[in-house]
Each structure stands twice: as C-alpha cells, then as structure tokens.
Amino acid sequence: MKKDQYFPHEVNVRQTNQMIHLIEEQGMTGYGIYWGLMEYLRSQDNYTGDYRVLKPLASQLKTTVSKLLKVLKGYLAL
C-alpha cells in the first residue's frame, strides 16, 4: 500500500462533540458520509475537493447531494 493511501484517525473521534452532534442530527449515515468525504479529500491534491463532483460522490456514497452538503457544510471546516 502506498503511503499516500493511508491516513490515521483517532479511535475516539466518534466521542468528540462534533461527531456526537453529527450522529445525533444525521445518524450513523451522516458519520459514514463524513468519513467518505474525508477519504475523498485525502486523495486530492492539497486535500481540497471540487464541487463539480458532488453528484457523483453522493451517488458513490449512496446518499443525496443534499445530505452530503449538510455534512460538508456543518461538520467539515471549509
């Protein structure tokens, strides 16, 4: 596995205030969307994404663009 295809995260990230609110408001689906977004951003140059991929990314994550945007805007620093 290439080094740039791995990124660690703390095992207790689900217990942070941000994630507690995310799960309370969006359920575990929102938590999955969050990590799907993190994986997408990690694979991009400078860890930045392109809004033009929202529809295909939502499809890939088996969610809607609306739900993706709620997690993106509410729980990821823009």
Buried (B, 14 or more C-beta within 10 A) or exposed (E): EEEEEEEEEEEEEEEEEEBEEBBEEBEEBBBBBBEBBBEBBEEEEEEEBEEEEBEEBBEEBEBBBEBBBBBBEBBEEE
